[in-house]
Amino acid sequence: MATLQIRDMPAEVYEALALRARTERRSLAQQAVVELGRMPELQARQRRLALIAELRERLQRTPPVTPGTPLARLVREDRDR
């Protein structure tokens, strides 16, 4: 696992992080990881991965389209136009 060392952190940022850590009963490092994990870029990535997993699950539950199914016939008719 990677590590991060922060130098020259503004005192108000440190104090706010330390307060949240105490409130949540976490260490300063644990709280920093939680706060960084809330970055919009990471949350968007997590939503995308969850959506991909949901779509894969749906595909596994959906019966395959075979040449005799109505959907396959409709697609074939559309292609023939």
Secondary structure, DSSP 4 states (H G I P E B T S, - for coil): -------S--HHHHHHHHHHHHHHT--HHHHHHHHHHT-HHHHHHHHHHHHHHHHHHHHHHSPPP-TTSHHHHHHHHHHH-
